[in-house]
Every structure is written in structure tokens, then in C-alpha cells.
């Protein structure tokens, strides 16, 4: 599977802490000004609180103007692409401002350490991008699909209004008699169902998005995918018919699966210098909780910054 190590937060660290840490770096280094921010969109599945939203917490901590639009999206694995999609649409309405799109999660707090199926691969991270309008024509092609009937393949059963947290939901149980102990409060994944979903649905989506963009597989410089594990990504690349070299798949073994933040972690770790250079065509795709899957094709390059930071918060 490619497990080696994973990055997880301190017990006291919340989702917003990672976002604020990254945004302060961007602001303090003159890469963005507070008055340039027109909107903050945050995609996450484990917020600081049910109320207020993470985007509002960030807004308050940074002391932003009252006219900044703030919104949270309840999404995990596809969170980064969802945040981008919403961000691009917002740019149509706030043409003179910039949009901060964030995907973040600290799901290590919701995975049982006695669950060998999930705990070794989980990681915590935030991916932050600053979106702005440009003068030149730059088409972005994206397709998103949902199948809510498969949602229980990746779920945290307790904690919401359907099943509030209690002492009973916190009890660890070896439900499947396989040595993996988890509670109803913990993330539960049906691994074989998720694997089948990815192998059957994602290749078709990639083909559809390429056709939509009038491109061939070889026209894409890199395929930046959500990072479930190396084995699944190898099988996915084979199914699509693209070379391993175009599909970075080393993130789980170095940092862990950080849910919606996987794609920016993958990009900054593997090809940050390339992204700051001339533009190339990229296919981004994510798949998971929902169950939801999305693909996006666009030109990326000449970025003002593309860096990975290690939080000390």
C-alpha cells in the first residue's frame, strides 16, 4: 500500500489552525493583501465546531473586512476540487477581488488508532490557493458526479443529529472480528467497496472530461489525483491507460491521506518548480466521501508561489 509515515496534528490543533497558519504566511510575505480578499471558501469534513463555520473563524482571526463572502462546504476527498469550482464561479461576481479556496481536515482525530485499515494511511493538512481573474482566455473544464446511495462506504456514523455522541458511541468494538477496533464516533471505510467505486467510475469520468476538453490522454502533462494509497493509484493509472510517471502517487507514504487537501499536498511536494514555470495542461481528479467524484482539466503555470509549509501550531 505504500505506508511509511504520516503527518498528524497535535491534540489541540483544529482545522482552522492549519488554514490560518498558511494564510498568515501568504499575507506576511506579501503574496496577498487582506484588502484583496473578496471571498473565502473552505471545504472540510471535520470542522472546528458545528457552528460557527471554519471560514468565519478564519475571517475573524485575520480581521478581514465585513464584505468578505465566507462559505463552508461539507466535503472530504473531493473538497479541493469543490472549493475550486465554487471559487471560479465566485470570480464571475467579484471580478475586482480574489478568492481564497481551501481544503483542510484533521481526520486523524476521528480515526481509531486500533483500526489498521484506516489509521496508518490517514494524514492532516490544509491546501490553500488564491484565485484571481486574468486577462487572457483560460478555459477550465470540470465534471462532477454523485451517488448518495453509496455514501455508507465512507462514513462517521455518530456525532451528527442522526446519532449524537454518547458514551456508547465512543466504545471501541471489533465488529468484523478482524482485529480492527473502532467506535461509532470513528471513521469507517468499506475498503473493497471504495476500491471498486474508484476503478469503475473514475476512468470513465477522466475519459469524459478529456473529450469535453477536446484533448487526448497524452496532451496532459500530469494527472494530479486524490491520494488513497499507492496500490489504488497504480491500478487506476493502468485502468485509464496513462504512465505511472504522470501520476504522482507517493503522498500516503510520506504524509498520509489528508482527505480534500491531498491534491495540493501532491502538487507542492512533487512538482512545485514545474508549476511556477511555464504553463502545462493538468488533469485533477478526486473521489471519495459522498460518494462523489470529480475531474478538472486546465492550464496551470507561472504561479506566484507554490510552497509546502510544516505547521508548528
Secondary structure in CASP SS format (residue, H / E / C, confidence):
PFRMAT SS
TARGET T0000
AUTHOR 0000-0000-0000
METHOD secondary structure of the structure
MODEL  1
X C 1.00
X C 1.00
X C 1.00
X C 1.00
X C 1.00
X C 1.00
X C 1.00
X C 1.00
X C 1.00
X C 1.00
X C 1.00
X C 1.00
X C 1.00
X C 1.00
X H 1.00
X H 1.00
X H 1.00
X H 1.00
X H 1.00
X H 1.00
X H 1.00
X H 1.00
X H 1.00
X H 1.00
X H 1.00
X H 1.00
X H 1.00
X H 1.00
X C 1.00
X C 1.00
X C 1.00
X C 1.00
X C 1.00
X H 1.00
X H 1.00
X H 1.00
X E 1.00
X E 1.00
X E 1.00
X E 1.00
X E 1.00
X E 1.00
X E 1.00
X E 1.00
X C 1.00
X C 1.00
X C 1.00
X C 1.00
X C 1.00
X C 1.00
X C 1.00
X C 1.00
X C 1.00
X H 1.00
X H 1.00
X H 1.00
X H 1.00
X H 1.00
X H 1.00
X H 1.00
X H 1.00
X H 1.00
X C 1.00
X C 1.00
X C 1.00
X C 1.00
X C 1.00
X C 1.00
X E 1.00
X E 1.00
X E 1.00
X E 1.00
X E 1.00
X E 1.00
X C 1.00
X C 1.00
X C 1.00
X C 1.00
X H 1.00
X H 1.00
X H 1.00
X H 1.00
X H 1.00
X H 1.00
X H 1.00
X H 1.00
X H 1.00
X H 1.00
X H 1.00
X H 1.00
X H 1.00
X C 1.00
X C 1.00
X C 1.00
X C 1.00
X C 1.00
X C 1.00
X E 1.00
X E 1.00
X E 1.00
X E 1.00
X E 1.00
X E 1.00
X E 1.00
X E 1.00
X C 1.00
X H 1.00
X H 1.00
X H 1.00
X H 1.00
X C 1.00
X C 1.00
X C 1.00
X C 1.00
X C 1.00
X C 1.00
X C 1.00
X C 1.00
X H 1.00
X H 1.00
X H 1.00
X E 1.00
X C 1.00
X C 1.00
X E 1.00
X E 1.00
X E 1.00
X E 1.00
X E 1.00
X E 1.00
X E 1.00
X C 1.00
X C 1.00
X C 1.00
X C 1.00
X C 1.00
X C 1.00
X C 1.00
X C 1.00
X C 1.00
X E 1.00
X E 1.00
X E 1.00
X E 1.00
X E 1.00
X E 1.00
X C 1.00
X H 1.00
X H 1.00
X H 1.00
X H 1.00
X H 1.00
X H 1.00
X E 1.00
X E 1.00
X E 1.00
X C 1.00
X C 1.00
X C 1.00
X C 1.00
X C 1.00
X C 1.00
X C 1.00
X C 1.00
X C 1.00
X C 1.00
X C 1.00
X C 1.00
X C 1.00
X C 1.00
X C 1.00
X C 1.00
X E 1.00
X C 1.00
X C 1.00
X C 1.00
X C 1.00
X C 1.00
X C 1.00
X C 1.00
X C 1.00
X E 1.00
X C 1.00
X C 1.00
X C 1.00
X C 1.00
X E 1.00
X E 1.00
X E 1.00
X C 1.00
X H 1.00
X H 1.00
X H 1.00
X H 1.00
X H 1.00
X H 1.00
X H 1.00
X H 1.00
X H 1.00
X H 1.00
X H 1.00
X H 1.00
X H 1.00
X H 1.00
X H 1.00
X H 1.00
X H 1.00
X H 1.00
X H 1.00
X H 1.00
X H 1.00
X H 1.00
X C 1.00
X C 1.00
X C 1.00
X C 1.00
X H 1.00
X H 1.00
X H 1.00
X C 1.00
X C 1.00
X E 1.00
X E 1.00
X E 1.00
X E 1.00
X C 1.00
X C 1.00
X C 1.00
X C 1.00
X H 1.00
X H 1.00
X H 1.00
X H 1.00
X H 1.00
X H 1.00
X H 1.00
X H 1.00
X H 1.00
X H 1.00
X H 1.00
X C 1.00
X C 1.00
X C 1.00
X H 1.00
X H 1.00
X H 1.00
X C 1.00
X C 1.00
X C 1.00
X C 1.00
X H 1.00
X H 1.00
X H 1.00
X H 1.00
X C 1.00
X C 1.00
X E 1.00
X C 1.00
X H 1.00
X H 1.00
X H 1.00
X H 1.00
X H 1.00
X H 1.00
X H 1.00
X H 1.00
X H 1.00
X H 1.00
X H 1.00
X H 1.00
X C 1.00
X H 1.00
X H 1.00
X H 1.00
X H 1.00
X H 1.00
X C 1.00
X C 1.00
X C 1.00
X E 1.00
X E 1.00
X E 1.00
X E 1.00
X E 1.00
X E 1.00
X E 1.00
X E 1.00
X E 1.00
X C 1.00
X C 1.00
X C 1.00
X E 1.00
X E 1.00
X E 1.00
X E 1.00
X E 1.00
X E 1.00
X E 1.00
X E 1.00
X E 1.00
X C 1.00
X C 1.00
X C 1.00
X C 1.00
X C 1.00
X C 1.00
X C 1.00
X C 1.00
X C 1.00
X C 1.00
X C 1.00
X C 1.00
X C 1.00
END
